[in-house]
Amino acid sequence: MARRAAIEIDLGIGEAPTRWNAAWVQARVVEAYTIERKLPGARKIVTGTAWPTVNYTFADKVGWPDARERVLDEWMRSAGGAFAHEITRMDETHEWLRVYLAQHEVERVCLSAWATSMAYHRSISALLRKRGWPRSTFYRYRDTGAHIIAMALEAKGTPVA
């Protein structure tokens, strides 16, 4: 995952640390939104034609002599997807935002907005302009939210992954 490596370099981290820290939590939150981006329905696939896509049922495909090749071809043309272990990690990370930052709404919003911008390759400056947030305050809340999650995971004894 080249994008994850670039994010880890930007955050100044490499392999998983021995203890939870804010930078690792931030990397995991960005990873969660990157996985979310790969899920079906997260983006529209433009086919370049005015014809609607044809959805075949299983009964339609039963009689095809080349059904296996068609399915494999369809999978190759798809825009990717997420594996079960990635979805599990994504759900776990989203749960951190919901549970550990329940009493810290501003920190949760800032951390989520920053991670979404990183994962979807959107401009953070545009986000800050749109919301009217000062840059230093935004980053302070983002870091505080990540620190709160890291401290809670450390206190709970959750292994670093």
N, CA, C and O of each residue as an XYZ file, in Angstrom:
644
protein
N       0.851     -1.170      0.000
C       0.000      0.000      0.000
C       0.898      1.235      0.000
O       1.339      1.678      1.060
N       1.169      1.788     -1.168
C       2.103      2.893     -1.318
C       1.603      4.143     -0.619
O       2.391      4.874     -0.017
N       0.296      4.400     -0.691
C      -0.251      5.603     -0.059
C      -0.042      5.556      1.446
O       0.282      6.575      2.056
N      -0.225      4.377      2.059
C      -0.025      4.259      3.501
C       1.419      4.555      3.859
O       1.684      5.208      4.869
N       2.355      4.086      3.046
C       3.768      4.352      3.303
C       4.044      5.844      3.246
O       4.801      6.365      4.065
N       3.440      6.538      2.289
C       3.636      7.982      2.181
C       3.052      8.706      3.391
O       3.640      9.669      3.883
N       1.909      8.249      3.866
C       1.294      8.865      5.040
C       2.161      8.638      6.268
O       2.338      9.543      7.083
N       2.705      7.423      6.404
C       3.555      7.132      7.551
C       4.819      7.985      7.519
O       5.304      8.414      8.566
N       5.355      8.233      6.325
C       6.526      9.100      6.212
C       6.149     10.524      6.592
O       6.886     11.189      7.319
N       4.989     11.001      6.096
C       4.530     12.355      6.423
C       4.315     12.533      7.921
O       4.593     13.600      8.469
N       3.820     11.488      8.582
C       3.558     11.571     10.009
C       4.802     11.282     10.847
O       4.780     11.428     12.069
N       5.878     10.874     10.192
C       7.119     10.610     10.915
C       7.128      9.286     11.647
O       7.800      9.150     12.669
N       6.391      8.306     11.142
C       6.372      7.001     11.783
C       6.720      5.944     10.756
O       6.620      6.186      9.553
N       7.118      4.803     11.207
C       7.452      3.700     10.307
C       6.637      2.487     10.668
O       5.435      2.432     10.409
N       7.295      1.509     11.269
C       6.584      0.312     11.700
C       5.755      0.637     12.935
O       5.907      1.695     13.545
N       4.890     -0.281     13.285
C       4.029     -0.078     14.450
C       4.873      0.148     15.698
O       5.809     -0.608     15.958
N       4.555      1.171     16.465
C       5.324      1.434     17.689
C       5.001      0.397     18.766
O       4.068     -0.392     18.619
N       5.770      0.408     19.832
C       5.530     -0.535     20.918
C       4.359     -0.086     21.788
O       3.708     -0.913     22.425
N       4.088      1.219     21.820
C       2.972      1.772     22.595
C       2.144      2.653     21.680
O       2.637      3.164     20.674
N       0.875      2.826     22.042
C       0.007      3.694     21.256
C       0.469      5.140     21.366
O       0.805      5.612     22.451
N       0.482      5.835     20.243
C       0.776      7.268     20.245
C      -0.138      7.954     19.239
O      -0.783      7.295     18.424
N      -0.188      9.275     19.301
C      -1.114     10.046     18.466
C      -0.822      9.862     16.979
O      -1.752      9.782     16.177
N       0.442      9.795     16.601
C       0.792      9.646     15.184
C       0.302      8.313     14.640
O      -0.163      8.245     13.502
N       0.397      7.251     15.437
C      -0.051      5.950     14.960
C      -1.583      5.908     14.858
O      -2.132      5.304     13.936
N      -2.260      6.548     15.802
C      -3.726      6.632     15.741
C      -4.137      7.394     14.486
O      -5.076      6.995     13.797
N      -3.434      8.497     14.184
C      -3.750      9.257     12.977
C      -3.553      8.407     11.723
O      -4.368      8.464     10.802
N      -2.492      7.630     11.684
C      -2.248      6.762     10.531
C      -3.357      5.720     10.396
O      -3.791      5.412      9.286
N      -3.813      5.181     11.523
C      -4.891      4.187     11.476
C      -6.211      4.808     11.022
O      -6.977      4.171     10.300
N      -6.481      6.045     11.438
C      -7.725      6.707     11.022
C      -7.684      7.000      9.525
O      -8.682      6.806      8.830
N      -6.549      7.462      9.024
C      -6.416      7.687      7.583
C      -6.564      6.363      6.836
O      -7.219      6.308      5.796
N      -5.963      5.308      7.357
C      -6.090      3.988      6.737
C      -7.555      3.559      6.688
O      -7.995      2.972      5.699
N      -8.317      3.847      7.753
C      -9.735      3.478      7.787
C     -10.514      4.187      6.681
O     -11.346      3.574      6.011
N     -10.243      5.472      6.493
C     -10.949      6.199      5.437
C     -10.458      5.793      4.050
O     -11.212      5.881      3.081
N      -9.221      5.357      3.944
C      -8.716      4.841      2.668
C      -9.412      3.531      2.321
O      -9.751      3.292      1.162
N      -9.624      2.691      3.317
C     -10.352      1.441      3.099
C     -11.804      1.747      2.746
O     -12.378      1.118      1.858
N     -12.388      2.706      3.437
C     -13.766      3.103      3.145
C     -13.906      3.577      1.704
O     -14.927      3.347      1.056
N     -12.884      4.228      1.223
C     -12.880      4.727     -0.150
C     -12.946      3.584     -1.164
O     -13.483      3.749     -2.259
N     -12.395      2.423     -0.793
C     -12.377      1.281     -1.703
C     -13.686      0.505     -1.717
O     -13.876     -0.352     -2.580
N     -14.588      0.780     -0.791
C     -15.837      0.029     -0.722
C     -16.746      0.363     -1.895
O     -16.705      1.482     -2.407
N     -17.560     -0.582     -2.325
C     -18.488     -0.298     -3.428
C     -19.463      0.811     -3.053
O     -19.936      0.892     -1.920
N     -19.747      1.645     -4.015
C     -20.668      2.745     -3.783
C     -20.004      3.986     -3.253
O     -20.647      5.031     -3.153
N     -18.729      3.905     -2.909
C     -18.028      5.074     -2.390
C     -17.745      6.081     -3.495
O     -17.576      7.270     -3.226
N     -17.694      5.613     -4.728
C     -17.473      6.514     -5.855
C     -18.209      5.959     -7.067
O     -18.450      4.756     -7.168
N     -18.550      6.824     -7.950
C     -19.272      6.410     -9.150
C     -18.264      6.050    -10.231
O     -17.268      6.748    -10.423
N     -18.528      4.969    -10.926
C     -17.680      4.547    -12.029
C     -18.335      5.034    -13.317
O     -19.461      4.650    -13.632
N     -17.638      5.865    -14.047
C     -18.173      6.403    -15.279
C     -17.878      5.418    -16.401
O     -16.726      5.053    -16.636
N     -18.925      4.995    -17.087
C     -18.740      4.009    -18.148
C     -18.481      4.662    -19.498
O     -17.969      4.006    -20.404
N     -18.819      5.926    -19.653
C     -18.576      6.608    -20.916
C     -19.646      6.339    -21.952
O     -19.429      6.573    -23.141
N     -20.785      5.857    -21.527
C     -21.873      5.581    -22.455
C     -23.196      6.008    -21.838
O     -23.324      6.104    -20.618
N     -24.167      6.259    -22.687
C     -25.479      6.645    -22.193
C     -26.336      5.438    -21.842
O     -27.383      5.577    -21.210
N     -25.891      4.251    -22.253
C     -26.649      3.042    -21.961
C     -26.519      2.682    -20.488
O     -25.437      2.793    -19.912
N     -27.620      2.252    -19.874
C     -27.532      1.836    -18.463
C     -26.759      0.528    -18.346
O     -26.707     -0.269    -19.283
N     -26.169      0.328    -17.189
C     -25.455     -0.929    -16.970
C     -26.473     -2.055    -16.818
O     -27.570     -1.854    -16.297
N     -26.096     -3.217    -17.273
C     -26.983     -4.372    -17.213
C     -26.565     -5.225    -16.030
O     -25.413     -5.647    -15.926
N     -27.505     -5.470    -15.148
C     -27.247     -6.328    -14.002
C     -27.867     -7.687    -14.276
O     -29.086     -7.818    -14.386
N     -27.027     -8.680    -14.383
C     -27.495    -10.028    -14.656
C     -27.731    -10.765    -13.352
O     -26.974    -10.607    -12.394
N     -28.777    -11.565    -13.316
C     -29.043    -12.405    -12.148
C     -28.283    -13.716    -12.297
O     -27.719    -14.007    -13.353
N     -28.276    -14.490    -11.242
C     -27.604    -15.778    -11.285
C     -28.249    -16.685    -12.334
O     -27.562    -17.422    -13.042
N     -29.580    -16.617    -12.422
C     -30.294    -17.455    -13.396
C     -29.878    -17.116    -14.827
O     -29.817    -17.996    -15.686
N     -29.593    -15.839    -15.079
C     -29.132    -15.440    -16.412
C     -27.777    -16.071    -16.736
O     -27.527    -16.486    -17.867
N     -26.923    -16.134    -15.739
C     -25.544    -16.569    -15.970
C     -25.383    -18.088    -16.044
O     -24.362    -18.576    -16.530
N     -26.362    -18.827    -15.578
C     -26.235    -20.276    -15.510
C     -25.981    -20.895    -16.884
O     -25.155    -21.800    -17.007
N     -26.669    -20.426    -17.905
C     -26.541    -21.039    -19.214
C     -25.371    -20.560    -20.052
O     -25.155    -21.075    -21.149
N     -24.623    -19.606    -19.575
C     -23.506    -19.070    -20.354
C     -22.364    -20.074    -20.400
O     -21.972    -20.596    -19.356
N     -21.823    -20.357    -21.572
C     -20.681    -21.280    -21.632
C     -19.395    -20.626    -21.101
O     -18.490    -21.326    -20.646
N     -19.312    -19.307    -21.158
C     -18.102    -18.607    -20.713
C     -18.363    -17.777    -19.453
O     -17.778    -16.705    -19.293
N     -19.230    -18.255    -18.562
C     -19.615    -17.502    -17.367
C     -18.408    -17.193    -16.485
O     -18.281    -16.080    -15.976
N     -17.529    -18.162    -16.305
C     -16.345    -17.956    -15.451
C     -15.468    -16.841    -16.000
O     -15.025    -15.976    -15.244
N     -15.209    -16.848    -17.304
C     -14.372    -15.819    -17.914
C     -15.023    -14.441    -17.801
O     -14.338    -13.444    -17.572
N     -16.348    -14.387    -17.963
C     -17.056    -13.104    -17.859
C     -16.960    -12.539    -16.447
O     -16.734    -11.343    -16.266
N     -17.132    -13.400    -15.448
C     -17.057    -12.945    -14.058
C     -15.650    -12.463    -13.737
O     -15.480    -11.407    -13.128
N     -14.648    -13.222    -14.138
C     -13.265    -12.807    -13.884
C     -12.947    -11.505    -14.605
O     -12.247    -10.655    -14.054
N     -13.444    -11.332    -15.819
C     -13.239    -10.096    -16.564
C     -13.916     -8.920    -15.861
O     -13.362     -7.823    -15.798
N     -15.106     -9.155    -15.338
C     -15.817     -8.105    -14.614
C     -15.056     -7.703    -13.353
O     -14.970     -6.520    -13.025
N     -14.510     -8.681    -12.655
C     -13.732     -8.392    -11.451
C     -12.480     -7.596    -11.792
O     -12.102     -6.689    -11.051
N     -11.834     -7.928    -12.909
C     -10.619     -7.213    -13.295
C     -10.925     -5.768    -13.665
O     -10.098     -4.884    -13.444
N     -12.107     -5.521    -14.227
C     -12.468     -4.164    -14.612
C     -12.974     -3.337    -13.446
O     -13.062     -2.114    -13.553
N     -13.308     -3.974    -12.339
C     -13.826     -3.226    -11.204
C     -12.701     -2.402    -10.584
O     -11.520     -2.672    -10.801
N     -13.085     -1.417     -9.826
C     -12.120     -0.460     -9.272
C     -11.479     -0.944     -7.986
O     -11.000     -0.128     -7.199
N     -11.456     -2.213     -7.757
C     -10.824     -2.734     -6.550
C     -11.870     -3.150     -5.549
O     -13.006     -3.451     -5.915
N     -11.504     -3.167     -4.321
C     -12.404     -3.581     -3.256
C     -11.612     -3.754     -1.986
O     -10.387     -3.634     -1.975
N     -12.314     -4.032     -0.932
C     -11.664     -4.191      0.357
C     -11.794     -5.635      0.821
O     -12.802     -6.295      0.569
N     -10.774     -6.109      1.492
C     -10.780     -7.457      2.046
C     -11.421     -7.438      3.430
O     -11.557     -6.379      4.044
N     -11.805     -8.591      3.907
C     -12.498     -8.701      5.196
C     -11.652     -8.160      6.343
O     -12.170     -7.453      7.208
N     -10.352     -8.482      6.364
C      -9.504     -8.001      7.464
C      -9.362     -6.474      7.418
O      -9.210     -5.837      8.461
N      -9.409     -5.888      6.218
C      -9.342     -4.425      6.105
C     -10.624     -3.789      6.635
O     -10.579     -2.760      7.310
N     -11.751     -4.396      6.331
C     -13.027     -3.858      6.822
C     -13.096     -3.972      8.340
O     -13.643     -3.090      9.003
N     -12.550     -5.045      8.895
C     -12.513     -5.201     10.345
C     -11.680     -4.093     10.982
O     -12.088     -3.502     11.982
N     -10.507     -3.810     10.401
C      -9.662     -2.721     10.917
C     -10.368     -1.376     10.791
O     -10.289     -0.541     11.692
N     -11.065     -1.165      9.662
C     -11.781      0.082      9.449
C     -12.879      0.247     10.501
O     -13.010      1.315     11.101
N     -13.663     -0.802     10.724
C     -14.735     -0.735     11.713
C     -14.194     -0.470     13.115
O     -14.773      0.300     13.881
N     -13.078     -1.118     13.442
C     -12.461     -0.917     14.750
C     -12.045      0.541     14.928
O     -12.262      1.129     15.987
N     -11.457      1.113     13.903
C     -10.996      2.499     13.984
C     -12.169      3.468     14.058
O     -12.127      4.427     14.828
N     -13.210      3.234     13.272
C     -14.396      4.093     13.350
C     -15.045      4.005     14.724
O     -15.612      4.980     15.219
N     -14.956      2.828     15.331
C     -15.506      2.655     16.674
C     -14.724      3.487     17.695
O     -15.306      4.016     18.642
N     -13.414      3.602     17.503
C     -12.624      4.464     18.392
C     -13.153      5.888     18.350
O     -13.325      6.527     19.388
N     -13.411      6.380     17.149
C     -13.914      7.746     17.013
C     -15.250      7.908     17.731
O     -15.497      8.924     18.382
N     -16.106      6.900     17.608
C     -17.427      6.983     18.214
C     -17.372      6.863     19.737
O     -18.051      7.608     20.444
N     -16.568      5.932     20.241
C     -16.566      5.639     21.674
C     -15.661      6.595     22.451
O     -16.106      7.242     23.399
N     -14.405      6.683     22.051
C     -13.436      7.442     22.843
C     -13.561      8.949     22.678
O     -13.128      9.703     23.549
N     -14.140      9.395     21.583
C     -14.320     10.834     21.380
C     -15.784     11.246     21.472
O     -16.179     12.274     20.923
N     -16.586     10.447     22.164
C     -18.015     10.762     22.306
C     -18.223     12.083     23.045
O     -19.135     12.843     22.719
N     -17.390     12.350     24.027
C     -17.505     13.576     24.806
C     -16.657     14.717     24.237
O     -16.626     15.810     24.802
N     -15.978     14.466     23.133
C     -15.080     15.448     22.518
C     -15.461     15.617     21.046
O     -14.740     15.174     20.152
N     -16.590     16.257     20.812
C     -17.131     16.328     19.458
C     -16.221     17.098     18.503
O     -16.033     16.678     17.361
N     -15.659     18.212     18.952
C     -14.821     19.026     18.075
C     -13.573     18.248     17.660
O     -13.171     18.286     16.497
N     -12.965     17.546     18.608
C     -11.786     16.743     18.296
C     -12.131     15.634     17.304
O     -11.363     15.366     16.380
N     -13.280     14.994     17.490
C     -13.716     13.925     16.587
C     -13.943     14.465     15.178
O     -13.519     13.854     14.197
N     -14.612     15.609     15.081
C     -14.886     16.198     13.769
C     -13.585     16.589     13.072
O     -13.426     16.335     11.878
N     -12.663     17.198     13.795
C     -11.396     17.626     13.187
C     -10.552     16.427     12.752
O      -9.998     16.425     11.653
N     -10.453     15.420     13.599
C      -9.669     14.232     13.241
C     -10.295     13.520     12.045
O      -9.581     13.097     11.136
N     -11.604     13.386     12.038
C     -12.290     12.726     10.924
C     -12.155     13.528      9.632
O     -11.895     12.959      8.572
N     -12.331     14.837      9.716
C     -12.233     15.682      8.522
C     -10.822     15.650      7.948
O     -10.648     15.599      6.731
N      -9.822     15.680      8.811
C      -8.436     15.630      8.341
C      -8.139     14.290      7.672
O      -7.546     14.242      6.594
N      -8.562     13.193      8.331
C      -8.297     11.865      7.780
C      -9.035     11.661      6.462
O      -8.498     11.049      5.539
N     -10.251     12.163      6.370
C     -11.004     12.057      5.119
C     -10.290     12.814      4.008
O     -10.175     12.319      2.887
N      -9.818     14.000      4.318
C      -9.088     14.796      3.315
C      -7.832     14.071      2.853
O      -7.521     14.066      1.662
N      -7.118     13.467      3.775
C      -5.905     12.725      3.411
C      -6.241     11.506      2.556
O      -5.581     11.261      1.545
N      -7.255     10.744      2.947
C      -7.592      9.500      2.252
C      -8.180      9.748      0.867
O      -7.910      8.994     -0.068
N      -8.976     10.792      0.735
C      -9.632     11.073     -0.539
C      -8.853     12.080     -1.388
O      -9.342     12.528     -2.426
N      -7.653     12.433     -0.953
C      -6.769     13.351     -1.683
C      -7.443     14.704     -1.912
O      -7.415     15.242     -3.019
N      -8.041     15.240     -0.867
C      -8.685     16.546     -0.949
C      -7.832     17.576     -0.226
O      -7.032     17.242      0.648
N      -8.014     18.809     -0.598
C      -7.228     19.899     -0.025
C      -7.691     20.218      1.392
O      -8.873     20.465      1.634
N      -6.748     20.208      2.315
C      -7.072     20.585      3.696
C      -7.305     22.084      3.771
O      -8.151     22.544      4.537
N      -6.563     22.847      2.983
C      -6.767     24.300      2.961
C      -8.181     24.649      2.514
O      -8.815     25.537      3.084
N      -8.672     23.955      1.499
C     -10.042     24.199      1.026
C     -11.052     23.841      2.113
O     -12.044     24.547      2.297
N     -10.807     22.760      2.825
C     -11.683     22.363      3.917
C     -11.713     23.440      4.998
O     -12.778     23.813      5.490
N     -10.533     23.933      5.360
C     -10.457     24.954      6.400
C     -11.147     26.245      5.966
O     -11.840     26.881      6.760
N     -10.957     26.627      4.704
C     -11.640     27.820      4.187
C     -13.149     27.641      4.207
O     -13.882     28.541      4.617
N     -13.610     26.478      3.762
C     -15.042     26.200      3.690
C     -15.692     26.239      5.066
O     -16.782     26.786      5.231
N     -15.027     25.664      6.039
C     -15.584     25.605      7.395
C     -15.271     26.861      8.225
O     -15.896     27.103      9.257
N     -14.306     27.647      7.766
C     -13.923     28.837      8.527
C     -13.110     28.522      9.765
O     -13.166     29.258     10.750
N     -12.354     27.434      9.724
C     -11.558     27.018     10.864
C     -10.147     27.572     10.749
O      -9.560     27.525      9.668
N      -9.580     28.102     11.846
C      -8.161     28.485     11.826
C      -7.285     27.231     11.761
O      -7.574     26.230     12.416
N      -6.223     27.294     10.973
C      -5.367     26.131     10.744
C      -4.753     25.586     12.035
O      -4.785     24.379     12.275
N      -4.194     26.468     12.864
C      -3.522     25.990     14.078
C      -4.515     25.361     15.060
O      -4.192     24.372     15.719
N      -5.701     25.920     15.159
C      -6.720     25.358     16.037
C      -7.178     24.002     15.529
O      -7.363     23.069     16.311
N      -7.362     23.896     14.219
C      -7.774     22.631     13.601
C      -6.762     21.534     13.907
O      -7.135     20.441     14.334
N      -5.476     21.825     13.687
C      -4.450     20.810     13.944
C      -4.319     20.489     15.435
O      -4.029     19.350     15.801
N      -4.530     21.474     16.282
C      -4.471     21.217     17.723
C      -5.588     20.261     18.136
O      -5.352     19.319     18.893
N      -6.803     20.500     17.643
C      -7.921     19.594     17.948
C      -7.700     18.207     17.353
O      -8.026     17.203     17.986
N      -7.150     18.143     16.147
C      -6.853     16.856     15.523
C      -5.866     16.071     16.384
O      -6.080     14.893     16.667
N      -4.785     16.730     16.796
C      -3.770     16.064     17.615
C      -4.320     15.654     18.977
O      -3.994     14.584     19.491
N      -5.161     16.517     19.559
C      -5.752     16.204     20.861
C      -6.666     14.982     20.749
O      -6.640     14.107     21.615
N      -7.465     14.921     19.695
C      -8.339     13.771     19.495
C      -7.547     12.487     19.350
O      -7.899     11.468     19.944
N      -6.483     12.526     18.568
C      -5.638     11.343     18.388
C      -4.967     10.956     19.703
O      -4.828      9.771     20.005
N      -4.554     11.940     20.476
C      -3.913     11.673     21.768
C      -4.908     11.046     22.748
O      -4.551     10.131     23.490
N      -6.148     11.530     22.757
C      -7.167     10.965     23.644
C      -7.392      9.494     23.310
O      -7.466      8.654     24.206
N      -7.501      9.187     22.022
C      -7.702      7.793     21.606
C      -6.499      6.944     21.987
O      -6.660      5.832     22.489
N      -5.288      7.459     21.754
C      -4.077      6.704     22.081
C      -4.001      6.411     23.579
O      -3.652      5.300     23.977
N      -4.320      7.387     24.393
C      -4.280      7.186     25.851
C      -5.331      6.163     26.294
O      -5.078      5.343     27.175
N      -6.508      6.225     25.672
C      -7.575      5.278     26.040
C      -7.199      3.853     25.631
O      -7.429      2.906     26.383
N      -6.619      3.705     24.435
C      -6.207      2.374     23.988
C      -5.072      1.835     24.850
O      -5.024      0.645     25.160
N      -4.175      2.711     25.225
C      -3.056      2.301     26.086
C      -3.569      1.888     27.456
O      -3.122      0.884     28.010
N      -4.510      2.657     28.009
C      -5.065      2.350     29.329
C      -5.864      1.031     29.298
O      -5.873      0.280     30.274
N      -6.519      0.769     28.187
C      -7.314     -0.450     28.041
C      -6.430     -1.673     27.803
O      -6.872     -2.809     27.976
N      -5.172     -1.434     27.403
C      -4.270     -2.536     27.126
C      -4.431     -3.137     25.751
O      -4.053     -4.287     25.524
N      -4.987     -2.374     24.832
C      -5.179     -2.845     23.469
C      -3.821     -2.990     22.780
O      -3.034     -2.043     22.789
N      -3.527     -4.141     22.186
C      -2.240     -4.299     21.509
C      -2.145     -3.382     20.273
O      -3.127     -3.167     19.563
N      -0.961     -2.865     20.046
C      -0.731     -1.979     18.916
C      -0.717     -2.808     17.637
O       0.019     -3.787     17.517
N      -1.539     -2.395     16.696
C      -1.591     -3.105     15.415
C      -1.749     -2.118     14.281
O      -1.814     -2.518     13.118
